[in-house]
Amino acid sequence: MTDARAVASGIDGIDGVRPVGDARGLTSVEAADRLRRHGPNVLPTARPPSPALMLLAQLTHFFAVLLWTAAGLAAVAGMPQLAVAIAVVVVLNGVFAFVQEYRADRAGARLRQLLPVRVTVVRDGQQRVIVAEELVVGDLVLLIAGDRVCADLALRDADGLAIDESMLTGESVPVRPEAGAGSYAGTFVVEGSARGVVAATGAGTRLAGIAALSRSARPPRSPLAVELQRVVRTVAFVALATGFGFFGIALLLGTSPRDGFLFAVGVTVALVPEGLLPTVTLSLARGAQQMAHRNALVRRLESVETLGSTTFICTDKTGTLTRNEMVVVEVWTPVGAVAVEGVGYAPEGSVVGPPDAVAQTAEVAGSAVHCGTGRAVATAGAWAAHGDPMEVALHVLALRCGHPTPDPDAVAHRFPFDPRRRRSSAVVDGWLHVLGASDSVLPRCTGLEPAALVAAEASVTSMADRGLRVVAVARRLITEGQLGPPPDAIEVGLSLLGIVGLEDPPRDGVPSAIAACRVAGIKLAMITGDHPGTARAIAQEVGLLGQPAVVVSGDELPADDAALGELLDLDGVVVARVTPEDKLRIAVALQRRGHVVAMTGDGVNDGPALRTADIGIAMGRSGTDVARDASDLVLLDDRFETIVAAVELGRATYANIRRFLTYHLTDNVAELTPFVVWALTGGSVPLAIGVLQVLALDIGTDLLPALALGAEPPAPHVLEGPMRTGRLLDRAVLWRVFGVLGPTEAVMEMAAFLAVLTVGGWTWAHAPGSTLLAVASGTAFAAVVLGQLANAFACRSQSRSVLRLPLAGNRLLLGAVVFELLVLAGLLWIGSLARQLGGAPPSALGWLLAAAAIPAVVLADTAYKVVRRRRRDIRAG
């Protein structure tokens, strides 16, 4: 590694950097001074897009160009009012879309700041965890498996270190740098541990140069974006084709080209879904914000919708179903067992048992604490965990047994925990100390009497059956010359010191969250590296274990993926002693059976499974940087309940998109009907509403209620039964729009229009007077607006009647409806505006007929939902 040598050799040439051999690191004063002089450790970021260019893009996309063209043609044809009205549509829609995009972009930046990367350094001779932005040149950094390398480092030492440099080199095989080599920002530690001195930060790192080349790259479009674009283009082309068709019909009926064009533009504008894309963006952004408020950080906006489609959740045990607050409660030794008492991570406590067993427990704790780096630390008068909770619990046990905190420099060699061998070990003062899963350590112990081995195995079974996490501790003498082979070859001939039982109680809200998943039709599986007995006990305690109970170990999983999928495609399966490769196979096998899989993970080796799953879920508190980087969703509180809350919000967001589509397309039916009636009657029935009134409906009365529907809170039944996904414009939406709501609005609109004309003396095929036509047109316009008012409330639910929905359930919609009524009043009673639109305030009869659209829409919607529910019940029966 030529570059690595350059980094390493360049350390001493940096002004003020302490020698690499200084294990005390920088002082806090030195670090603060360097941070002030050189700035934070952040990569240069791409300049955010210019707001002016963002706004311009919203004014020049496909729909905008279509409408700008129509405005230009209207102006050329001598219709300035129409040209101005269309321009207003484009500008208002563009400004709204710009505001939503701008807010979503800024919201994404704020959400990313919720989860800063942290790094362990040595300052003032003590380990500290700081935000990576505070790293400075000369800092002594400690790395363990799962960490992100946050600056360019010169390695002081390396124990079994393997680094994933694929982000920089594209090479998937980890490199194994040695002491004196370099390590680069943006890479990940996948095995081992190391210490290194910061050689470069921020813009000075190798990653900064590569990042500058990749800023122009665009991510692939999500399936949701592709589906939305399909809907948009389909509707747009239908609008254009319909407009051209009606232009031809108008000419055949003897209409002048000018009036025919006006007619065609009205039809086209009536069908164009101007507010679709910004409303969808708002729904997704709002869903992401709501998830963040509930401790679920969405890293990709389209994942909001995918979450709602989840059919199978594969969850870890430790930290997700349990608190990840481990404490040693019991220790078995060959000379007896002891109970450990104490509160939290405080060193005060007691070890109760026979004197020989208490003395042996001290040996167990002293040996175990060397094998890890997790420590209990005093912070602001309280003791807190720093590092792996299990290692911290063993450190607390050592303190309670009277052992001081070991000096990290006393470790001559360390073999960090590996999920395949399920052990960690360290060489200290000529002893090899080994800590690991009982079934991984016991077979490597020699010299045990058969009775002692039986007693040890019985203690493991007893502890696991009570839900305790079980580890074994052993050791042997070793010389420096024996350290050449890999750890598997030297972790043999061990003497068993004892079996340790650690308690990690389940989280309080897990049973109810699991019950909610089952109501939602989501299957669950526990995927853990723990002992099968421990996993079974916890699964049974929280209510996850299915009936019949299926508990399998990783080494019992079928080699054939089809058989694996068949075995696991059950609710409540528990898979213990899994490897990272097992998790990846499980995700693929379930996907092949048609499941949308959510997979949780926190370890460095969970990355492939998280990327492969439809939704990768990483732990924000206890998870590694590798896991978080590979995930779609990060749990800021590591709680299983947060996954269920995110699924609920994902389903609500998908439902909101369908609500808006239903609402908007229903309005299109009502807007298009007068033109269809006019064409089918050969002009015998005058146009009930004109083009300018159509535009007024689109931008004046319909936009805010549509946006409010995009923010509809989750329905109480959103987690009842499996979610049905697919096309946004499916048969259910199309039938509800074109078979129920749309025709109802259209019939009420035309009935009110024709009734007012007839009462006023109009007869078939005769042109009504201008005053009568204006009153009738105002009546039709009011009928559409009031029908849409009822439609907005009807679209709040696909199954429940408006009469059964809480009126204040969506306060945004209430405000939008009030605004809609004010706009309606203004469009009818402001004289100059009403004359431009071609309408006038309805008569008393007209208002009565227009208001009848409200109960008509409510009754039609209620009848549809009742019939649909009965048909579903019949099919279910």
Number of C-alpha atoms within 10 A of each C-alpha: 10 8 13 19 14 14 23 25 15 13 22 15 10 12 9 12 19 19 12 22 11 12 18 16 25 22 15 12 11 17 19 15 13 18 17 10 10 12 16 17 22 18 19 13 11 11 7 8 10 9 13 9 11 17 19 14 14 21 22 15 11 12 18 21 13 17 23 19 15 23 24 17 18 21 15 11 15 11 15 15 15 24 22 16 18 26 19 15 20 24 17 16 22 24 16 17 25 22 17 18 20 16 14 20 15 13 16 19 11 11 16 13 10 13 16 12 17 17 20 22 25 20 21 15 14 11 18 15 15 14 14 21 20 18 29 29 25 27 26 30 27 22 22 25 25 25 26 26 23 28 30 27 30 30 26 22 20 22 21 20 24 22 24 22 20 15 14 15 9 9 11 10 11 17 17 16 20 17 16 20 23 25 32 26 23 19 23 27 27 23 26 22 24 23 23 26 31 28 28 25 28 22 17 16 21 19 21 18 13 12 16 14 9 10 11 9 7 7 6 7 9 13 12 18 15 11 14 19 13 15 17 19 15 11 16 21 14 15 21 19 15 18 24 19 13 23 22 16 17 22 15 12 12 11 16 12 14 15 14 22 23 22 21 27 26 25 30 24 27 27 25 24 20 25 23 21 16 21 26 25 20 23 27 26 25 20 27 30 19 16 24 18 11 17 21 26 26 26 19 13 19 20 21 30 26 23 28 26 26 23 22 24 26 26 21 22 27 24 24 25 27 22 17 20 20 26 28 24 18 21 28 25 25 19 16 16 21 22 16 21 17 17 9 18 25 18 20 15 17 15 22 14 16 13 13 14 21 24 15 22 31 20 19 29 26 24 24 30 28 28 27 23 17 20 25 24 19 14 9 7 7 11 15 17 23 18 17 17 23 23 24 26 26 28 31 30 32 24 22 21 23 14 16 11 15 15 8 12 9 12 16 15 18 24 22 23 20 16 18 13 14 19 24 23 25 27 24 20 12 14 16 26 28 28 27 24 22 21 16 16 23 23 12 15 20 13 11 15 10 9 10 15 18 12 15 22 16 12 21 26 18 16 23 23 18 16 26 29 25 27 25 26 31 27 24 18 14 17 11 10 7 9 14 9 9 10 18 11 10 15 21 18 15 23 20 25 25 27 29 28 26 24 22 23 19 22 17 13 14 22 19 12 19 22 14 19 24 18 15 21 17 24 24 26 25 25 28 24 22 24 25 21 22 24 30 26 17 25 25 16 15 20 16 25 23 18 10 10 15 17 18 19 17 18 13 11 19 13 10 10 16 14 13 17 21 13 16 21 19 16 22 25 26 26 30 24 22 21 21 19 14 16 26 20 20 25 26 20 23 23 18 13 12 10 21 22 29 28 28 32 31 28 22 24 23 27 24 19 27 29 19 20 26 23 24 28 30 32 25 24 14 21 23 26 25 25 29 28 17 22 30 26 29 30 29 21 17 27 21 23 24 22 27 22 18 27 26 26 27 27 25 25 30 25 28 28 26 23 22 26 27 28 26 27 23 26 27 24 20 30 31 20 23 23 24 14 17 16 18 12 12 16 18 15 20 23 20 26 30 21 25 21 24 23 21 20 24 25 18 18 25 22 19 21 27 25 22 25 27 31 26 23 17 18 18 8 11 18 24 14 14 17 18 9 14 10 14 20 16 11 10 12 19 17 14 20 22 16 14 17 30 28 19 23 30 25 16 24 31 26 18 30 29 21 17 24 23 15 11 16 11 17 14 12 12 11 13 19 12 11 13 20 24 23 23 30 32 31 36 31 33 29 31 27 28 26 30 30 25 22 26 26 23 26 27 28 18 17 16 17 20 21 12 9 15 8 12 9 14 17 14 17 25 18 13 22 24 13 16 23 16 13 17 21 14 13 26 23 16 12 14 11 14 19 14 13 24 21 30 24 23 25 14 10 14 24 17 14 23 27 20 17 29 21 13 18 27 21 17 17 24 19 14 18 18 15 11 14 14 11 12 11 10 9 8 7 6
